Amino acid sequence: EYGDSLNLSFALIAASILGRKLVSYTFYSEIMLNYRVSTVLLVLYGVVTVLGADVHHGYTCYGHDPSIISDNSTKTIKCSSTGANDTAAKNSAYCYGPNNSMPNNTFTEFGCGRCPDNATDKCRDCAAWDSANGTDASDCNEYDQPLFSYSCYRGGVSVLCSNGSSLENIHCWGPQPTYKLNNLNLTECGCGTCQDALAANPDAGWNLTDCSTCNYNNCNGVARATMLGIVPACLALFTLLFLS
């Protein structure tokens, strides 16, 4: 009996030890399994994050009117475009500025990206990446001189001279304030410069010293003459024809 009891005790002890080992092994296996699953999930998350992230492309645009800024470093600004990949990011790079082919354009902004929605007609945008040649085209929104419509007095009436001229090409002509004679070819006044007017009519009977060129809208009319404190010579023909 004593021997049987001893064997039974050893058997119970052995079973207990084996059970603990089995429990430990099972617990360890679960930990390793959870670790492997977590690792796989982290790797998959990283892959998805990388694949789903936007790619950024850096470039520059004119951010101000370059004609009024002397320091080149202040003319351009840094820009960034995004896309699902490098090609898409570069193809979405744009600059914008005034559409100065439109006379009397009041839009004067420069910047990165497409034109603002409220200025599509007055604004012009351009691609800052040359996709055909695969080269950078930063600062494509270069300054263009604005165009203006302007008028001058001719025969006492304001007439449209141009529907699109740059500032340096806005000119009106008429007699000098000191002109005392009454050459109707001169007092007619008109658009352009004195030189152009005399070249167009060399036999007009007046000299360049008799003529004055001014450089803004309707500058050869009543306001100019009044400012000079004289009777507006450009209205002389009108007076002779209609009031005599």
Secondary structure, 3 states (H helix, E strand, C coil): CHHHHHHHHHHHHHHHHHHHHHHHHHHHHHHHHHHHHHHHHHHHHHHHHHHHCCEEEEEEEECCCHHHCCCHHHCEEEEEEEECCHHHHHHCCEEEEECCCCCCCCCCCCEECCCCHHHCCCEEEEECEECCCCEECCCCCCCCCCCEEEEEEECCEEEEEEEEECHHHCCEEEECCCCCCCCHHHHCCEECCHHHHHHHCCCCCCCHHHEEEECCCCCCCHHHHHHHCCCCHHHHHHHHHHHC
